[in-house]
């Protein structure tokens, strides 16, 4: 059995997953919130900080969700993006 750390909180896990069960559940919940936000957004979505303020989801999760769903291009991210934030 190989132990590794959760990428989000640093807890030790013994599975092939990137996140512990608590962080995975939290991330799935945040993705549900963001999906609802983008499904109901009538006009342009705005910036990552404004989406974070509107939904209560951390900017790093908003950015990751937007990248995964092709709302933004990874090559167009600025150096001041939230990708390096740990939470």
N, C-alpha and C positions, 0 to 999 in steps of 0.2 A: 504494500500500500504506500502510495506516494502522497505526502502532505505538501500542500502549497497554500499560499496566502490569497485571500479574497482581494481582488483588484480595487475594491471600494473601501472596505473597512480594515483590511489586514488580518482578519480572523483566519485561523488555520482551517482548511477544508481538505477532505480526503476523496475528492471526486475530480472528474475532468472539467467541471464547470469553472467559469471565470469568477463567479460571485458566490458567496455563501447564500443559504436559503433565505435569510432575512433580507439581504441586499437585492437578491433576485426578485423577491416578492415586491419590494419597494420600487424597483425599477419597472417591473411589469405594471404596477399601479400608475406610476408616472407616465408610462407610455399610453395607458388608457386615457388619462387626463388629456395628454397632448393630442391623441387621435380625435377626441371629442372637440377639442379647440380648433384643430385644423379642418375638421368636417363642417363645423359651424361658422368658420371664418368666411365672411362674404367678400370682403375686400382684401387688399394686400395684407400679409400677415404681420409685417413690421420687423423690428430688430429682435435679436435673441434676448437682450435685457427686457424689452417690453413684453415679449411673450412670457418670460419668466415671471415678471410682475403680475401679469394677468392670470396666470395659471397656478403660481406658487411652486412651480417645479424649478429646480436649480438650473442655472444657465448651462452647465456642462451637460446635463441630461437633455436639455432642449437642443443643444447643438448636435449631440450624438443622434438624437431622434431625427433631426432635420437632415443630417448626412445620410442616415440609413434609408430615408424615404425620398431622397433626391429633391428636397426643398432648397438645398444649397449645394454648391459645388465645392468639394474639398480643396481644389486648387485655388479657389477664390478667397479662402479664409485669410484674415489678416494675422499678423504676428500677435496681436492683442486678443486673440480668440480665447474662448474658455476651455479649449481642449486640454490644457495642462492642469486644470484645477482638479484636485483629488475627489471632490464631492459634487 
